[in-house]
Amino acid sequence: MGGLGGEVRAATKDEVWKKFENGLRSQVEAQFGLFLDGPLTLEAAFEKMWKDEKSGFWVLDIHFSK
């Protein structure tokens, strides 16, 4: 049980993926020993992203678990 969830935001879908894949994902997996529930690929992440009309940012909801 347990886990960690949140979101990654950026101006473009590419920026969201870079922030997530190059920083957050590896850090959470290494530091907390959690595994990403999804999305596991760039294509899956792009499908899951949504645009926040209020801020104009693209958002990727994420969740890691044991």
Backbone hydrogen bonds, N-H to C=O, Kabsch-Sander energy under -0.5 kcal/mol:
donor,donor_aa,acceptor,acceptor_aa,energy
4,L,64,F,-2.4
6,G,62,I,-2.0
8,V,60,L,-2.1
10,A,58,W,-1.8
16,V,12,T,-2.0
17,W,13,K,-2.3
18,K,14,D,-2.4
19,K,15,E,-2.5
20,F,16,V,-2.4
21,E,17,W,-3.4
22,N,18,K,-2.2
23,G,19,K,-0.8
24,L,19,K,-1.8
25,R,20,F,-3.1
27,Q,23,G,-1.7
28,V,24,L,-2.7
29,E,25,R,-2.5
30,A,26,S,-2.2
31,Q,27,Q,-2.8
32,F,28,V,-2.2
33,G,28,V,-0.5
33,G,29,E,-1.0
34,L,28,V,-0.9
35,F,65,S,-3.5
37,D,63,H,-2.6
38,G,63,H,-0.6
45,A,41,T,-2.2
46,F,42,L,-2.6
47,E,43,E,-1.8
48,K,44,A,-1.6
49,M,45,A,-1.6
50,W,59,V,-2.1
52,D,50,W,-0.6
52,D,57,F,-3.0
53,E,51,K,-0.9
56,G,52,D,-3.2
58,W,10,A,-3.1
59,V,50,W,-2.9
60,L,8,V,-2.3
62,I,6,G,-2.7
63,H,38,G,-0.7
64,F,4,L,-3.5
65,S,35,F,-2.8
66,K,2,G,-0.7
